[in-house]
Amino acid sequence: MATKAKPHWDADSPELRHNLDKVSAGIQDDAERRVIPTVATAKAWQKAIMTGLDVPQPFYAGHFRGEPGLERCGVGVGDGAIVVLHLL
């Protein structure tokens, strides 16, 4: 049985919308309980949003540019699309 291809991480897909809804509900719950978000919380949100999507470099999910392993990872914007650049 063939495995279904993962949707592109930057495409509008049912999987992405599901992930966004799930993270949004968690944020709402935390807000109602007055939980103060942290850097770790933001990383967890981003990783959860990328779950099940075809991320160019899976290590990127849940990490910030400039962290160990991502020191030279940049972002460029062109033609209306965001392009991830890995700087050498």
Jmol script that loads the backbone (N, CA, C; Angstrom):
load data "model"
ATOM      1  N   MET A   1       0.847  -1.185   0.000  1.00  0.00           N
ATOM      2  CA  MET A   1       0.000   0.000   0.000  1.00  0.00           C
ATOM      3  C   MET A   1       0.889   1.244   0.000  1.00  0.00           C
ATOM      4  N   ALA A   2       0.606   2.156  -0.891  1.00  0.00           N
ATOM      5  CA  ALA A   2       1.403   3.372  -1.027  1.00  0.00           C
ATOM      6  C   ALA A   2       1.123   4.323   0.130  1.00  0.00           C
ATOM      7  N   THR A   3       2.159   4.995   0.578  1.00  0.00           N
ATOM      8  CA  THR A   3       2.032   5.981   1.636  1.00  0.00           C
ATOM      9  C   THR A   3       1.631   7.309   1.021  1.00  0.00           C
ATOM     10  N   LYS A   4       0.668   7.970   1.648  1.00  0.00           N
ATOM     11  CA  LYS A   4       0.220   9.278   1.163  1.00  0.00           C
ATOM     12  C   LYS A   4       1.344  10.292   1.363  1.00  0.00           C
ATOM     13  N   ALA A   5       1.605  11.078   0.332  1.00  0.00           N
ATOM     14  CA  ALA A   5       2.634  12.120   0.421  1.00  0.00           C
ATOM     15  C   ALA A   5       2.186  13.190   1.420  1.00  0.00           C
ATOM     16  N   LYS A   6       3.144  13.677   2.173  1.00  0.00           N
ATOM     17  CA  LYS A   6       2.847  14.756   3.120  1.00  0.00           C
ATOM     18  C   LYS A   6       2.661  16.061   2.352  1.00  0.00           C
ATOM     19  N   PRO A   7       1.727  16.908   2.798  1.00  0.00           N
ATOM     20  CA  PRO A   7       1.563  18.205   2.150  1.00  0.00           C
ATOM     21  C   PRO A   7       2.793  19.086   2.394  1.00  0.00           C
ATOM     22  N   HIS A   8       3.104  19.941   1.433  1.00  0.00           N
ATOM     23  CA  HIS A   8       4.219  20.879   1.561  1.00  0.00           C
ATOM     24  C   HIS A   8       3.972  21.763   2.775  1.00  0.00           C
ATOM     25  N   TRP A   9       5.007  22.045   3.525  1.00  0.00           N
ATOM     26  CA  TRP A   9       4.895  22.814   4.770  1.00  0.00           C
ATOM     27  C   TRP A   9       4.354  24.221   4.564  1.00  0.00           C
ATOM     28  N   ASP A  10       4.493  24.770   3.365  1.00  0.00           N
ATOM     29  CA  ASP A  10       4.059  26.142   3.103  1.00  0.00           C
ATOM     30  C   ASP A  10       2.770  26.192   2.286  1.00  0.00           C
ATOM     31  N   ALA A  11       2.137  25.040   2.091  1.00  0.00           N
ATOM     32  CA  ALA A  11       0.894  25.000   1.312  1.00  0.00           C
ATOM     33  C   ALA A  11      -0.311  25.021   2.251  1.00  0.00           C
ATOM     34  N   ASP A  12      -1.406  25.579   1.766  1.00  0.00           N
ATOM     35  CA  ASP A  12      -2.659  25.553   2.519  1.00  0.00           C
ATOM     36  C   ASP A  12      -3.243  24.154   2.342  1.00  0.00           C
ATOM     37  N   SER A  13      -3.254  23.370   3.408  1.00  0.00           N
ATOM     38  CA  SER A  13      -3.740  21.995   3.319  1.00  0.00           C
ATOM     39  C   SER A  13      -4.653  21.703   4.506  1.00  0.00           C
ATOM     40  N   PRO A  14      -5.481  20.663   4.381  1.00  0.00           N
ATOM     41  CA  PRO A  14      -6.315  20.266   5.522  1.00  0.00           C
ATOM     42  C   PRO A  14      -5.463  19.924   6.752  1.00  0.00           C
ATOM     43  N   GLU A  15      -4.309  19.323   6.518  1.00  0.00           N
ATOM     44  CA  GLU A  15      -3.428  18.966   7.637  1.00  0.00           C
ATOM     45  C   GLU A  15      -2.931  20.222   8.361  1.00  0.00           C
ATOM     46  N   LEU A  16      -2.510  21.214   7.584  1.00  0.00           N
ATOM     47  CA  LEU A  16      -2.045  22.461   8.190  1.00  0.00           C
ATOM     48  C   LEU A  16      -3.177  23.124   8.963  1.00  0.00           C
ATOM     49  N   ARG A  17      -4.347  23.195   8.366  1.00  0.00           N
ATOM     50  CA  ARG A  17      -5.488  23.829   9.045  1.00  0.00           C
ATOM     51  C   ARG A  17      -5.838  23.085  10.339  1.00  0.00           C
ATOM     52  N   HIS A  18      -5.781  21.751  10.310  1.00  0.00           N
ATOM     53  CA  HIS A  18      -6.031  20.944  11.513  1.00  0.00           C
ATOM     54  C   HIS A  18      -5.009  21.289  12.597  1.00  0.00           C
ATOM     55  N   ASN A  19      -3.730  21.344  12.201  1.00  0.00           N
ATOM     56  CA  ASN A  19      -2.672  21.675  13.154  1.00  0.00           C
ATOM     57  C   ASN A  19      -2.874  23.061  13.742  1.00  0.00           C
ATOM     58  N   LEU A  20      -3.215  24.022  12.890  1.00  0.00           N
ATOM     59  CA  LEU A  20      -3.443  25.394  13.360  1.00  0.00           C
ATOM     60  C   LEU A  20      -4.623  25.453  14.330  1.00  0.00           C
ATOM     61  N   ASP A  21      -5.690  24.729  14.016  1.00  0.00           N
ATOM     62  CA  ASP A  21      -6.850  24.693  14.913  1.00  0.00           C
ATOM     63  C   ASP A  21      -6.477  24.103  16.267  1.00  0.00           C
ATOM     64  N   LYS A  22      -5.705  23.026  16.237  1.00  0.00           N
ATOM     65  CA  LYS A  22      -5.295  22.349  17.467  1.00  0.00           C
ATOM     66  C   LYS A  22      -4.411  23.264  18.325  1.00  0.00           C
ATOM     67  N   VAL A  23      -3.433  23.910  17.703  1.00  0.00           N
ATOM     68  CA  VAL A  23      -2.550  24.821  18.437  1.00  0.00           C
ATOM     69  C   VAL A  23      -3.346  26.017  18.953  1.00  0.00           C
ATOM     70  N   SER A  24      -4.217  26.556  18.124  1.00  0.00           N
ATOM     71  CA  SER A  24      -5.042  27.695  18.525  1.00  0.00           C
ATOM     72  C   SER A  24      -5.900  27.347  19.745  1.00  0.00           C
ATOM     73  N   ALA A  25      -6.489  26.169  19.763  1.00  0.00           N
ATOM     74  CA  ALA A  25      -7.307  25.740  20.911  1.00  0.00           C
ATOM     75  C   ALA A  25      -6.443  25.642  22.168  1.00  0.00           C
ATOM     76  N   GLY A  26      -5.219  25.130  22.017  1.00  0.00           N
ATOM     77  CA  GLY A  26      -4.311  25.047  23.161  1.00  0.00           C
ATOM     78  C   GLY A  26      -3.922  26.419  23.679  1.00  0.00           C
ATOM     79  N   ILE A  27      -3.693  27.352  22.761  1.00  0.00           N
ATOM     80  CA  ILE A  27      -3.348  28.724  23.154  1.00  0.00           C
ATOM     81  C   ILE A  27      -4.522  29.352  23.903  1.00  0.00           C
ATOM     82  N   GLN A  28      -5.732  29.128  23.400  1.00  0.00           N
ATOM     83  CA  GLN A  28      -6.932  29.667  24.061  1.00  0.00           C
ATOM     84  C   GLN A  28      -7.069  29.090  25.463  1.00  0.00           C
ATOM     85  N   ASP A  29      -6.877  27.786  25.603  1.00  0.00           N
ATOM     86  CA  ASP A  29      -6.947  27.152  26.923  1.00  0.00           C
ATOM     87  C   ASP A  29      -5.906  27.750  27.874  1.00  0.00           C
ATOM     88  N   ASP A  30      -4.682  27.889  27.379  1.00  0.00           N
ATOM     89  CA  ASP A  30      -3.617  28.467  28.207  1.00  0.00           C
ATOM     90  C   ASP A  30      -3.951  29.901  28.606  1.00  0.00           C
ATOM     91  N   ALA A  31      -4.508  30.669  27.677  1.00  0.00           N
ATOM     92  CA  ALA A  31      -4.857  32.064  27.970  1.00  0.00           C
ATOM     93  C   ALA A  31      -5.928  32.137  29.056  1.00  0.00           C
ATOM     94  N   GLU A  32      -6.908  31.260  28.972  1.00  0.00           N
ATOM     95  CA  GLU A  32      -7.974  31.257  29.976  1.00  0.00           C
ATOM     96  C   GLU A  32      -7.435  30.885  31.355  1.00  0.00           C
ATOM     97  N   ARG A  33      -6.385  30.063  31.397  1.00  0.00           N
ATOM     98  CA  ARG A  33      -5.760  29.665  32.667  1.00  0.00           C
ATOM     99  C   ARG A  33      -4.639  30.624  33.068  1.00  0.00           C
ATOM    100  N   ARG A  34      -4.434  31.672  32.253  1.00  0.00           N
ATOM    101  CA  ARG A  34      -3.397  32.686  32.511  1.00  0.00           C
ATOM    102  C   ARG A  34      -1.990  32.092  32.518  1.00  0.00           C
ATOM    103  N   VAL A  35      -1.761  31.087  31.665  1.00  0.00           N
ATOM    104  CA  VAL A  35      -0.430  30.519  31.521  1.00  0.00           C
ATOM    105  C   VAL A  35       0.415  31.493  30.695  1.00  0.00           C
ATOM    106  N   ILE A  36       1.570  31.840  31.207  1.00  0.00           N
ATOM    107  CA  ILE A  36       2.452  32.775  30.504  1.00  0.00           C
ATOM    108  C   ILE A  36       3.293  31.993  29.501  1.00  0.00           C
ATOM    109  N   PRO A  37       3.182  32.332  28.206  1.00  0.00           N
ATOM    110  CA  PRO A  37       3.973  31.607  27.211  1.00  0.00           C
ATOM    111  C   PRO A  37       5.470  31.891  27.372  1.00  0.00           C
ATOM    112  N   THR A  38       6.267  30.895  27.028  1.00  0.00           N
ATOM    113  CA  THR A  38       7.724  31.007  27.081  1.00  0.00           C
ATOM    114  C   THR A  38       8.293  30.758  25.691  1.00  0.00           C
ATOM    115  N   VAL A  39       9.583  30.904  25.566  1.00  0.00           N
ATOM    116  CA  VAL A  39      10.251  30.568  24.301  1.00  0.00           C
ATOM    117  C   VAL A  39      10.005  29.103  23.970  1.00  0.00           C
ATOM    118  N   ALA A  40      10.100  28.244  24.969  1.00  0.00           N
ATOM    119  CA  ALA A  40       9.851  26.810  24.747  1.00  0.00           C
ATOM    120  C   ALA A  40       8.423  26.571  24.264  1.00  0.00           C
ATOM    121  N   THR A  41       7.480  27.352  24.783  1.00  0.00           N
ATOM    122  CA  THR A  41       6.085  27.233  24.347  1.00  0.00           C
ATOM    123  C   THR A  41       5.959  27.589  22.871  1.00  0.00           C
ATOM    124  N   ALA A  42       6.578  28.684  22.455  1.00  0.00           N
ATOM    125  CA  ALA A  42       6.522  29.101  21.051  1.00  0.00           C
ATOM    126  C   ALA A  42       7.143  28.047  20.143  1.00  0.00           C
ATOM    127  N   LYS A  43       8.234  27.457  20.581  1.00  0.00           N
ATOM    128  CA  LYS A  43       8.874  26.396  19.793  1.00  0.00           C
ATOM    129  C   LYS A  43       7.946  25.191  19.669  1.00  0.00           C
ATOM    130  N   ALA A  44       7.268  24.848  20.751  1.00  0.00           N
ATOM    131  CA  ALA A  44       6.336  23.712  20.722  1.00  0.00           C
ATOM    132  C   ALA A  44       5.166  23.985  19.781  1.00  0.00           C
ATOM    133  N   TRP A  45       4.659  25.234  19.787  1.00  0.00           N
ATOM    134  CA  TRP A  45       3.580  25.590  18.859  1.00  0.00           C
ATOM    135  C   TRP A  45       4.034  25.399  17.425  1.00  0.00           C
ATOM    136  N   GLN A  46       5.220  25.895  17.117  1.00  0.00           N
ATOM    137  CA  GLN A  46       5.714  25.828  15.741  1.00  0.00           C
ATOM    138  C   GLN A  46       5.934  24.381  15.316  1.00  0.00           C
ATOM    139  N   LYS A  47       6.463  23.569  16.207  1.00  0.00           N
ATOM    140  CA  LYS A  47       6.681  22.157  15.892  1.00  0.00           C
ATOM    141  C   LYS A  47       5.347  21.445  15.672  1.00  0.00           C
ATOM    142  N   ALA A  48       4.360  21.747  16.520  1.00  0.00           N
ATOM    143  CA  ALA A  48       3.037  21.136  16.380  1.00  0.00           C
ATOM    144  C   ALA A  48       2.369  21.554  15.073  1.00  0.00           C
ATOM    145  N   ILE A  49       2.549  22.804  14.668  1.00  0.00           N
ATOM    146  CA  ILE A  49       1.966  23.283  13.405  1.00  0.00           C
ATOM    147  C   ILE A  49       2.559  22.528  12.219  1.00  0.00           C
ATOM    148  N   MET A  50       3.814  22.149  12.298  1.00  0.00           N
ATOM    149  CA  MET A  50       4.501  21.467  11.192  1.00  0.00           C
ATOM    150  C   MET A  50       4.299  19.946  11.191  1.00  0.00           C
ATOM    151  N   THR A  51       3.650  19.405  12.214  1.00  0.00           N
ATOM    152  CA  THR A  51       3.442  17.960  12.307  1.00  0.00           C
ATOM    153  C   THR A  51       2.710  17.423  11.077  1.00  0.00           C
ATOM    154  N   GLY A  52       3.277  16.384  10.477  1.00  0.00           N
ATOM    155  CA  GLY A  52       2.648  15.735   9.330  1.00  0.00           C
ATOM    156  C   GLY A  52       2.815  16.464   8.016  1.00  0.00           C
ATOM    157  N   LEU A  53       3.612  17.534   8.012  1.00  0.00           N
ATOM    158  CA  LEU A  53       3.853  18.287   6.778  1.00  0.00           C
ATOM    159  C   LEU A  53       5.256  18.000   6.265  1.00  0.00           C
ATOM    160  N   ASP A  54       5.459  18.209   4.991  1.00  0.00           N
ATOM    161  CA  ASP A  54       6.765  17.994   4.364  1.00  0.00           C
ATOM    162  C   ASP A  54       7.616  19.241   4.580  1.00  0.00           C
ATOM    163  N   VAL A  55       8.401  19.210   5.656  1.00  0.00           N
ATOM    164  CA  VAL A  55       9.278  20.320   6.013  1.00  0.00           C
ATOM    165  C   VAL A  55      10.629  20.072   5.341  1.00  0.00           C
ATOM    166  N   PRO A  56      11.205  21.068   4.631  1.00  0.00           N
ATOM    167  CA  PRO A  56      12.459  20.848   3.905  1.00  0.00           C
ATOM    168  C   PRO A  56      13.569  20.266   4.780  1.00  0.00           C
ATOM    169  N   GLN A  57      13.704  20.759   5.971  1.00  0.00           N
ATOM    170  CA  GLN A  57      14.670  20.252   6.944  1.00  0.00           C
ATOM    171  C   GLN A  57      13.892  20.031   8.236  1.00  0.00           C
ATOM    172  N   PRO A  58      13.515  18.795   8.563  1.00  0.00           N
ATOM    173  CA  PRO A  58      12.682  18.554   9.752  1.00  0.00           C
ATOM    174  C   PRO A  58      13.237  19.177  11.040  1.00  0.00           C
ATOM    175  N   PHE A  59      14.558  19.321  11.132  1.00  0.00           N
ATOM    176  CA  PHE A  59      15.160  19.924  12.317  1.00  0.00           C
ATOM    177  C   PHE A  59      14.711  21.375  12.502  1.00  0.00           C
ATOM    178  N   TYR A  60      14.294  22.042  11.417  1.00  0.00           N
ATOM    179  CA  TYR A  60      13.865  23.434  11.510  1.00  0.00           C
ATOM    180  C   TYR A  60      12.623  23.581  12.399  1.00  0.00           C
ATOM    181  N   ALA A  61      11.752  22.596  12.375  1.00  0.00           N
ATOM    182  CA  ALA A  61      10.495  22.678  13.127  1.00  0.00           C
ATOM    183  C   ALA A  61      10.781  22.694  14.627  1.00  0.00           C
ATOM    184  N   GLY A  62      10.337  23.748  15.279  1.00  0.00           N
ATOM    185  CA  GLY A  62      10.527  23.864  16.713  1.00  0.00           C
ATOM    186  C   GLY A  62      11.843  24.479  17.131  1.00  0.00           C
ATOM    187  N   HIS A  63      12.553  25.080  16.183  1.00  0.00           N
ATOM    188  CA  HIS A  63      13.826  25.732  16.490  1.00  0.00           C
ATOM    189  C   HIS A  63      13.855  27.118  15.843  1.00  0.00           C
ATOM    190  N   PHE A  64      14.687  27.976  16.381  1.00  0.00           N
ATOM    191  CA  PHE A  64      14.849  29.321  15.842  1.00  0.00           C
ATOM    192  C   PHE A  64      16.144  29.418  15.050  1.00  0.00           C
ATOM    193  N   ARG A  65      16.131  30.252  14.006  1.00  0.00           N
ATOM    194  CA  ARG A  65      17.381  30.541  13.305  1.00  0.00           C
ATOM    195  C   ARG A  65      18.381  31.099  14.309  1.00  0.00           C
ATOM    196  N   GLY A  66      19.628  30.696  14.157  1.00  0.00           N
ATOM    197  CA  GLY A  66      20.671  31.164  15.053  1.00  0.00           C
ATOM    198  C   GLY A  66      20.994  30.188  16.163  1.00  0.00           C
ATOM    199  N   GLU A  67      20.118  29.216  16.402  1.00  0.00           N
ATOM    200  CA  GLU A  67      20.403  28.186  17.403  1.00  0.00           C
ATOM    201  C   GLU A  67      21.477  27.248  16.863  1.00  0.00           C
ATOM    202  N   PRO A  68      22.095  26.462  17.750  1.00  0.00           N
ATOM    203  CA  PRO A  68      23.089  25.490  17.269  1.00  0.00           C
ATOM    204  C   PRO A  68      22.518  24.629  16.137  1.00  0.00           C
ATOM    205  N   GLY A  69      23.256  24.575  15.051  1.00  0.00           N
ATOM    206  CA  GLY A  69      22.818  23.843  13.866  1.00  0.00           C
ATOM    207  C   GLY A  69      22.075  24.713  12.868  1.00  0.00           C
ATOM    208  N   LEU A  70      21.633  25.870  13.306  1.00  0.00           N
ATOM    209  CA  LEU A  70      20.889  26.787  12.431  1.00  0.00           C
ATOM    210  C   LEU A  70      21.507  28.186  12.441  1.00  0.00           C
ATOM    211  N   GLU A  71      22.781  28.258  12.753  1.00  0.00           N
ATOM    212  CA  GLU A  71      23.448  29.551  12.852  1.00  0.00           C
ATOM    213  C   GLU A  71      23.447  30.310  11.537  1.00  0.00           C
ATOM    214  N   ARG A  72      23.479  29.601  10.432  1.00  0.00           N
ATOM    215  CA  ARG A  72      23.599  30.258   9.128  1.00  0.00           C
ATOM    216  C   ARG A  72      22.368  30.015   8.257  1.00  0.00           C
ATOM    217  N   CYS A  73      21.237  29.831   8.883  1.00  0.00           N
ATOM    218  CA  CYS A  73      19.988  29.631   8.160  1.00  0.00           C
ATOM    219  C   CYS A  73      19.287  30.980   8.051  1.00  0.00           C
ATOM    220  N   GLY A  74      19.029  31.421   6.842  1.00  0.00           N
ATOM    221  CA  GLY A  74      18.379  32.709   6.634  1.00  0.00           C
ATOM    222  C   GLY A  74      17.044  32.547   5.941  1.00  0.00           C
ATOM    223  N   VAL A  75      16.342  33.627   5.793  1.00  0.00           N
ATOM    224  CA  VAL A  75      15.061  33.630   5.087  1.00  0.00           C
ATOM    225  C   VAL A  75      15.093  34.769   4.083  1.00  0.00           C
ATOM    226  N   GLY A  76      14.679  34.482   2.864  1.00  0.00           N
ATOM    227  CA  GLY A  76      14.559  35.504   1.842  1.00  0.00           C
ATOM    228  C   GLY A  76      13.125  35.568   1.365  1.00  0.00           C
ATOM    229  N   VAL A  77      12.686  36.717   0.914  1.00  0.00           N
ATOM    230  CA  VAL A  77      11.332  36.885   0.409  1.00  0.00           C
ATOM    231  C   VAL A  77      11.429  37.324  -1.045  1.00  0.00           C
ATOM    232  N   GLY A  78      10.753  36.601  -1.926  1.00  0.00           N
ATOM    233  CA  GLY A  78      10.779  36.956  -3.331  1.00  0.00           C
ATOM    234  C   GLY A  78       9.581  36.396  -4.062  1.00  0.00           C
ATOM    235  N   ASP A  79       9.094  37.114  -5.040  1.00  0.00           N
ATOM    236  CA  ASP A  79       7.957  36.677  -5.853  1.00  0.00           C
ATOM    237  C   ASP A  79       6.733  36.347  -5.009  1.00  0.00           C
ATOM    238  N   GLY A  80       6.568  37.041  -3.890  1.00  0.00           N
ATOM    239  CA  GLY A  80       5.394  36.829  -3.055  1.00  0.00           C
ATOM    240  C   GLY A  80       5.454  35.573  -2.205  1.00  0.00           C
ATOM    241  N   ALA A  81       6.563  34.851  -2.236  1.00  0.00           N
ATOM    242  CA  ALA A  81       6.683  33.624  -1.463  1.00  0.00           C
ATOM    243  C   ALA A  81       7.901  33.715  -0.551  1.00  0.00           C
ATOM    244  N   ILE A  82       7.816  33.080   0.570  1.00  0.00           N
ATOM    245  CA  ILE A  82       8.944  33.027   1.476  1.00  0.00           C
ATOM    246  C   ILE A  82       9.830  31.863   1.055  1.00  0.00           C
ATOM    247  N   VAL A  83      11.095  32.114   0.942  1.00  0.00           N
ATOM    248  CA  VAL A  83      12.053  31.093   0.517  1.00  0.00           C
ATOM    249  C   VAL A  83      13.051  30.887   1.647  1.00  0.00           C
ATOM    250  N   VAL A  84      13.223  29.644   2.067  1.00  0.00           N
ATOM    251  CA  VAL A  84      14.220  29.348   3.101  1.00  0.00           C
ATOM    252  C   VAL A  84      15.565  29.171   2.433  1.00  0.00           C
ATOM    253  N   LEU A  85      16.543  29.877   2.933  1.00  0.00           N
ATOM    254  CA  LEU A  85      17.888  29.808   2.383  1.00  0.00           C
ATOM    255  C   LEU A  85      18.814  29.217   3.439  1.00  0.00           C
ATOM    256  N   HIS A  86      19.627  28.279   3.051  1.00  0.00           N
ATOM    257  CA  HIS A  86      20.657  27.778   3.952  1.00  0.00           C
ATOM    258  C   HIS A  86      21.976  28.371   3.474  1.00  0.00           C
ATOM    259  N   LEU A  87      22.470  29.300   4.253  1.00  0.00           N
ATOM    260  CA  LEU A  87      23.676  30.003   3.864  1.00  0.00           C
ATOM    261  C   LEU A  87      24.907  29.159   4.145  1.00  0.00           C
ATOM    262  N   LEU A  88      25.834  29.136   3.204  1.00  0.00           N
ATOM    263  CA  LEU A  88      27.065  28.358   3.376  1.00  0.00           C
ATOM    264  C   LEU A  88      28.102  29.113   4.155  1.00  0.00           C
TER     265      LEU A  88
END
end "model"
wireframe off; spacefill off
backbone 0.3
color backbone group
